[in-house]
């Protein structure tokens, strides 16, 4: 039975199988990623806000309408005026609230179980009916918040409360039951008693565009500023959250931010794909176009009930198996070829393929990158520790690996396996193409 490169990870997981992927073993590979093109789901290329119901059905705001995915089949529900759907949230009685271009309302099932759209914007007073995009929808405490660039519409029991400031608004964020929104020329605000008020020190964001708001332990705010990185309010004053990441985040341009269920923070960026940070701001995982994703521009993020991270991209949709104990080590991490051997030795992971013996070394922003051990190019069959020495069985013979360099100790071709003789401490038996040698 052929052994493909993917099977290498089974050796690694044997050591760490009880740890889910989120434990982020330093030897983990990249999580498994699945991509859906617009041709697959028969919708628009861009995907925005997402939500999953209690039955596991995923709903996605899409340029062509509302996408529905049951794990096997895709369905597209088109809003009657054919507008783009930018946002959504799930409500009671099967209602799916939508934010669209110049409209908002909800889909709900009719007597036959088919989803039918009802516009709520048509119930607005005429002076408020003309608006542009509804970029966010939230359901909180029996209220539905429809958030546009000009106005916040709060819908409760068939009535609207309208917050209509004389300045423009950015997309809003719901944090622990409070709606936060950046207001032009003012800064970061929140809704209190159906009115907008500046948060303490919120004027800090007067000249920043805010692309995400979360709460940190202790209820301190973490704010993503598009093109300017992350800021927190730990001491009452907003300041850069992670000095080590700030410069990189400035150029990556954060488009969206969510908290994962295990406390980690996921960032979707304009130029650098997805970043997973620890609650302390340490980079744990970086996924981009050459590391598992089909596109480096991320528009939205959502974590489903199975811990998968769904990624709405500028062209298509993907999900990453963050909850899986399996990960993949392949050419995206510098490891070419078909896998034959794996060994964890002195806190280094060695992997043997038909291209040679490779060892994982830390690399900035990308975790481990695998590099060829000099002198081992070609078919590697076996690696083991014998008498405290690291030995490699290779097509060219046997090698001792020391200080990152291979020294040939046998020229007999085809080193399949090594075994120390139990009755002779200084004698080693090796299996080769031509039989046993010592």
N, C-alpha and C positions, 0 to 999 in steps of 0.2 A: 504494500500500500504506500503510495507516494506521500511524503511528508512536506506539506506546504509551509511557507513562511509563517502563516497565521498560527500554526501549531506551536511555534516557539513560545508563544505567550502562555501555553498550558503549563510549561515547566515553571515559568515565573509565578503563575497563579497558584501552583501547588504550594508555594511558600506562603502566599498571602491570601488564599482563597476565602478566608473568613472575613477579610476586610472588603467592604464595598469600595467602588472606585473613588468615592468622595474622600476616603481616608488618605488618598494621594500618596501611596507608597512612592519613595524616590525612584523606584525602578519601573513604575507603571509606564505603559505606552500611551497612545492616544485613544480616547474613547471611540467606540464604534459610532459612525455617523451615517445617516440615511438621507438621501436627497430626493425631493420631488420637483420636477420641472413644471412649468405652466402647462405644457402639453399633457402631463400626467393628470393634473387635477382640473384641467380645462377651465382655467381662470386667468386673471391678469397676472403679470409678473411680480407685482409688489404686494406684500402682505404686512398687515399692521396688527392691531390689538387682537388678542386671542383669549378664549375661555373654554373650559371643559365642564360638561354637566355630570350629574351623579351616575349616569349610565356609561360614562367614558367617551361620549361623543365630543369631538373637538370642533369648535367654531372659530372661524378666522375671518377678520375683516380684510377684504380683497378689493383690488381696483375694479373688478367686474361685478362684485356683489358679495354675498355671504357664502363662504365655503363651509361645508359640513363634511366631516371625516369620521367614519366609525371604526377605523383600524384596517378596513379593507376597501371600502368604496368611498368615492368622492361625489358630492353633489354641490351644484352651484345654484343659489337662490338669488335671483335678480330683483333689485328694488324697482318698483314700477316705473320710475322716471329714468331708470338705467344709470343712475349716478354711481360714483365710486363710494365704497364703504370704507371709512377710516378708523372706526372704533366700535367696540361692542362690550356688553356686560350682560350677565345672566340675571334674570329676575325670577319672581314667583310665577307659578302656574304655567311654566314652560315658556315664558316670554324671553325673547332675545332682543335686548335693546340695542339699537344701532345708531351710530353717528355717520352722517353722509355729507355730501356736498349740497349745501342749501336745504337740508332736510334732516330730520331725525324721527325715530319712532321705534316700532318693535315688530318682529315676526312672532307669531303664535300659531299653534296647530288648530286647524278647523276640525269639524266633526269627523272628517275622513283622515285626519292625521297629517294633512298637508300644511306646510307653513305659509301663512298669509301675512302680508305686511300692512300695518296700520301706521299712518303718519300722525305724529303728535304735534309736529311743527305747524300743521294746518290749524291747530287750536290757538295759536299765539295771537296776541293783538297785532293788527296790521303794521304798526310802527316797529315791531320786533321781528316780523316775518322774513325780512331780507337779510340773510347772513350768509357767510361763505362756508368754510369747512367746520365740521364738528369733529375735532381731533381726539377728544376723549369722552368716554361714557363710564360712569361709575354708579353702582347700586350700593347704598349704605343707609342702614336704619330706615328702611322703607321709603327712602328718597332716591330718585334717579337724577344724577347730575349730567347734563349735556353741556359740554364745554367748547365754546367757539373762540375765535380770535377777538371778538368784540364783546361777547355777552356770556354769562353763566346762567343757564336755565335749570332750576331745581324743581323737579316734578314730584308731587306728593298727593295721593288721593284725588287725582284728576285735576289738580290745580297747580299753576306755575308760580314760583317765586323767581323774579328776574333781577339779576345783578348786572347792571349796565353802566360801567364806569365810562368816564370820558377819555380813556386811554386804552391802548391795545393790550391784549393778553397773549401769553404763550400757552402751549399745551399744559394742562393741569395734572396734578398727581395726588392720589389719595393715600394718606399715611396715618394709620391708627385712627381712622374715622374723621380726619381733618383734611380738607381740600387745600392744597398749596398751588399757587400759580404765580409766575413772574409777571409783573406789570411793567410796561415800558416806562422809562424815566422815573420809576419808583423803586423797584427791586422785588424781592421775594415777599409775597403776601399769603395770607390764609383767610379762609371764610370763617367768620365768627358771628353768630346771631344774624345770619343771612346778609352779612356785609363783608367787604374786603378790608383787612387791616394788615399793615406791615408787620412782619415777624420781627422780634428783637434782632437788631443788627442787619435786618433784611436789605437795607439800602446798599450793602456790600455788593449786591447783584444788580445794581442799577445799570451797569454797562456790560453785564454778562448775560448770555443766553442760557437758560437753565433747561437741561435735557433729562433730569432725573432727580427725585428726592426720596430718601429713605430715612428710617430712624436707626440709630446705633444704640447699643446697650446704654441705659441711663436716659433714653429718649432724646439724646443729642441728634441733631439733623446731619445727614450726609447728603451733600448736594453736588450733582454733576453739572459742570458748566461746559457747554459745548466749545471745544477748542481751547479750554483752559484748565482741564483736569478736575479733581475732586477736592471738595472743601468740607470740613466739619466744624462743629460749633462747641467743641468739648469745653473750652474755657469761656464760653459766652461770646467769643469773637470768632468769626469764620476765618479759617486758615487752611493752607494745604494739608490734606489728610495723610498722604503717603509721599514723602519727599523723594523716595527712590523711584516712584512711578510717575511723578508729576510731569517731567519733561516729555516722557514717552506719550502720556495721555494727552498732552497738548497737541501733538501732531496726529495722534490716532483719531481724535475728535469723537467724543462720546455721544452717541445718538439715543441710547436707552440704557436703563439700569434696573435690575430687579434683585431682590433678596431670595436666595434659594432656601429650601426648608431646613437645611443643615446649618444655616447661618452664613454661608459664603455669599459673595456678591458677584453677580454676573453683569458684565458690561458689553454692550453691543456698540461697535464703532463704525466710523465712516471708512477708514482706510486699513484697519488692522483686525478685522473679524471680531472674535469673541475673546474676552479676557475673564478668567475666574480668579477672584481675589479672596484671601482669607478675611475673617472679620477684623484683622489687624492691618489689612492693606497689603499683604504679601502676595505676589503673583504665584498662583498655583498651576494654572493651565492657560495656554494660549493656542487658540484655533484660528487659522486663517486659510487663505486660498491654497497654500502649499502644505497645509497641515490639517486636512480633513474637510474643509468647507469648499463649496463651489463658487463662492463669491466673498469678497472681503468687505462688502458694505452691508451692515446689519441695520435693519429698520426697527425690529421689535423682538422681544424675548418673552417666553412663557414656559413655566415648568408644569408638566402634567402630573396626573395621579401616580404614575409609575416612575417619577423622578426624571423622566426624559426632559431635556431642554430643547424646546422648539424655537427655531430661529427664522424669523421673517426677513428675507433678504431683498436686495434690490432686484434680484432676478431669481425667483423660486423660493423654496421652503425646505428646511432641513430639520431633523431632530438628532440630538446627541444623547447616547445612552449613559447619562451620568450616574444612574443608579445601578449599572451593571458591574459585577466583579471582574469582567473581562475587559481588556484593552489590547490594542494592536501596536506592535513594533514592526515597522516596515521602512521603505525607502523615504517616507516623509520624515523619519527620524535618522536618516543616514545609513540604514541597514538594507543593503541590496541582497537579492538571491533567495534561495530556498533554505529553510531552517533545518539543521541537523543536530545541534547541541546547544545546551544552555547551562551556565553555572554561575552561582553567586559566590564570590570569593573576595574576602577582605573588603567588603562593602562596595565592590564593583561587580557589575553584571557583564559576563562574557557570553557572547552569542556566536555560534559557528554556523556559517552558511556555505554554499558552494562557491562563494566569492572570497572566503577567508574567515579569520577570527576577528570579531569586532568587540570593542569595549565602550560602554556608555560613559560619556564625560559631560559634566554640567555645561550648559550654554545659556547666555543671557536671554531672557524672555521666551525660551523655548524648551526648558527642562533639559533632559538628557539628549545628547546627539551622539550617534555611534560613529566611531572612527576605527579604521583598520589597524590592527596591531602590525607594525612593520615586520616584514619577512613572512607573513602568513597568507599572502594572496593565493587564491585557488581553493580547491575543495577541502573544507574542514569537516571531519567526521565526529570527533570525540574530544571532550575536554573534562579533565578530572584533577583532583588533588591527590597526589600519592606521596607519602612521607613528607608532607608539608610543602611539596613542590607542585606548581601548576603545570600540567602536561597536556599537550595538544596532539591528537591523532589527525594526520593530514595526508592528502594524496601523495605528497612528497616524502612522507616519513613521520618520525616523531620529533616533537619540539618541547623544550622547556621554556616557559614564559617567566621572565624575571625583569622587574623594573620597566615594564611596558615593551620589552624587546623579546623576539623569538630567537632561541638558540637551538640549532638542530642537534639532536642527540642520537638519531637513527636515520639512516638513508634507505632503509627497507620501505618500499612503496606501500601506501595504503595502511595508515594507522587507524584501525577500527576501534580498539579498546586497549586499556592498560589495566593490569592487576598485579599488585604486589604479592609475592609468594609468602604465604603465612609461615612457612618453615624456614625461609631464608630472607632475613631482613634486608639484605643488600641486593636482592634479585627481583627484577620486574619482568613479567610476561606481557608481551604485546601481540594482539591479533592483527594480521596484515593480509594483503592480497595473496601472499604466498604461504600463509600459515602462521603458526606461532613462532615468535622469536623472543629471545631474552637478552 
